[in-house]
Amino acid sequence: MYSQSIKILNKAGLHARPASLFIKTAAKFDSDIYIKFSGKTINAKSIVGVLSAGINSGSEIEMTAEGADEKAAIKSLVELIHSNFGEAF
């Protein structure tokens, strides 16, 4: 198992387009990937789970992956978040 905490800084948080990009990125990996936020564990490959979590700008999340490509999965998601989901800073 591999995990990393990160702060979401884009304006929309993990809503609509950013959530869709996050889930598409997570789905590329075989590992099970979860987000821990506000006492809940959310499947990072579930659009309903991610959207209903209420992860806003400034929220701190912990991403956890377990499987053969767990480190690559977390690294890819961190890069997506650091890229501000392709939005201007």
Contacts in CASP RR format, 6 or more apart in sequence:
PFRMAT RR
TARGET T0000
AUTHOR 0000-0000-0000
METHOD contacts of the structure
MODEL  1
MYSQSIKILNKAGLHARPASLFIKTAAKFDSDIYIKFSGKTINAKSIVGV
LSAGINSGSEIEMTAEGADEKAAIKSLVELIHSNFGEAF
1 64 0 8 1.000
1 65 0 8 1.000
1 66 0 8 1.000
1 70 0 8 1.000
2 64 0 8 1.000
2 65 0 8 1.000
2 66 0 8 1.000
2 70 0 8 1.000
2 71 0 8 1.000
2 74 0 8 1.000
3 62 0 8 1.000
3 63 0 8 1.000
3 64 0 8 1.000
3 65 0 8 1.000
3 74 0 8 1.000
4 62 0 8 1.000
4 63 0 8 1.000
4 74 0 8 1.000
4 78 0 8 1.000
5 60 0 8 1.000
5 61 0 8 1.000
5 62 0 8 1.000
5 63 0 8 1.000
6 60 0 8 1.000
6 61 0 8 1.000
6 63 0 8 1.000
6 78 0 8 1.000
6 81 0 8 1.000
7 58 0 8 1.000
7 59 0 8 1.000
7 60 0 8 1.000
7 61 0 8 1.000
8 14 0 8 1.000
8 55 0 8 1.000
8 56 0 8 1.000
8 57 0 8 1.000
8 58 0 8 1.000
8 59 0 8 1.000
8 60 0 8 1.000
8 61 0 8 1.000
8 81 0 8 1.000
9 57 0 8 1.000
9 58 0 8 1.000
9 81 0 8 1.000
9 84 0 8 1.000
10 18 0 8 1.000
10 57 0 8 1.000
10 84 0 8 1.000
10 85 0 8 1.000
10 87 0 8 1.000
11 57 0 8 1.000
11 87 0 8 1.000
12 18 0 8 1.000
12 57 0 8 1.000
13 55 0 8 1.000
13 56 0 8 1.000
13 57 0 8 1.000
13 58 0 8 1.000
13 59 0 8 1.000
14 22 0 8 1.000
14 50 0 8 1.000
14 51 0 8 1.000
14 53 0 8 1.000
14 54 0 8 1.000
14 55 0 8 1.000
14 59 0 8 1.000
15 51 0 8 1.000
15 54 0 8 1.000
15 55 0 8 1.000
15 56 0 8 1.000
16 51 0 8 1.000
17 85 0 8 1.000
18 85 0 8 1.000
18 87 0 8 1.000
19 47 0 8 1.000
19 50 0 8 1.000
19 51 0 8 1.000
20 47 0 8 1.000
21 80 0 8 1.000
21 85 0 8 1.000
22 44 0 8 1.000
22 50 0 8 1.000
22 77 0 8 1.000
22 80 0 8 1.000
22 81 0 8 1.000
22 85 0 8 1.000
23 44 0 8 1.000
23 45 0 8 1.000
23 46 0 8 1.000
23 47 0 8 1.000
23 50 0 8 1.000
25 76 0 8 1.000
25 77 0 8 1.000
25 80 0 8 1.000
26 33 0 8 1.000
26 44 0 8 1.000
26 45 0 8 1.000
26 73 0 8 1.000
26 77 0 8 1.000
27 45 0 8 1.000
28 73 0 8 1.000
28 76 0 8 1.000
29 65 0 8 1.000
29 69 0 8 1.000
29 70 0 8 1.000
29 72 0 8 1.000
29 73 0 8 1.000
29 76 0 8 1.000
30 67 0 8 1.000
30 68 0 8 1.000
30 69 0 8 1.000
31 65 0 8 1.000
31 66 0 8 1.000
31 67 0 8 1.000
31 68 0 8 1.000
31 69 0 8 1.000
31 70 0 8 1.000
31 73 0 8 1.000
32 43 0 8 1.000
32 65 0 8 1.000
32 66 0 8 1.000
32 67 0 8 1.000
33 43 0 8 1.000
33 44 0 8 1.000
33 45 0 8 1.000
33 63 0 8 1.000
33 64 0 8 1.000
33 65 0 8 1.000
33 73 0 8 1.000
33 74 0 8 1.000
33 77 0 8 1.000
34 41 0 8 1.000
34 42 0 8 1.000
34 43 0 8 1.000
34 44 0 8 1.000
34 63 0 8 1.000
34 64 0 8 1.000
34 65 0 8 1.000
35 41 0 8 1.000
35 42 0 8 1.000
35 44 0 8 1.000
35 50 0 8 1.000
35 53 0 8 1.000
35 55 0 8 1.000
35 61 0 8 1.000
35 62 0 8 1.000
35 63 0 8 1.000
35 64 0 8 1.000
36 42 0 8 1.000
36 61 0 8 1.000
36 62 0 8 1.000
36 63 0 8 1.000
36 64 0 8 1.000
37 53 0 8 1.000
37 54 0 8 1.000
37 55 0 8 1.000
37 59 0 8 1.000
37 60 0 8 1.000
37 61 0 8 1.000
37 62 0 8 1.000
38 53 0 8 1.000
38 54 0 8 1.000
40 53 0 8 1.000
42 49 0 8 1.000
42 50 0 8 1.000
42 53 0 8 1.000
43 49 0 8 1.000
44 50 0 8 1.000
44 63 0 8 1.000
44 77 0 8 1.000
55 61 0 8 1.000
63 74 0 8 1.000
63 77 0 8 1.000
63 78 0 8 1.000
64 74 0 8 1.000
65 71 0 8 1.000
65 73 0 8 1.000
65 74 0 8 1.000
END
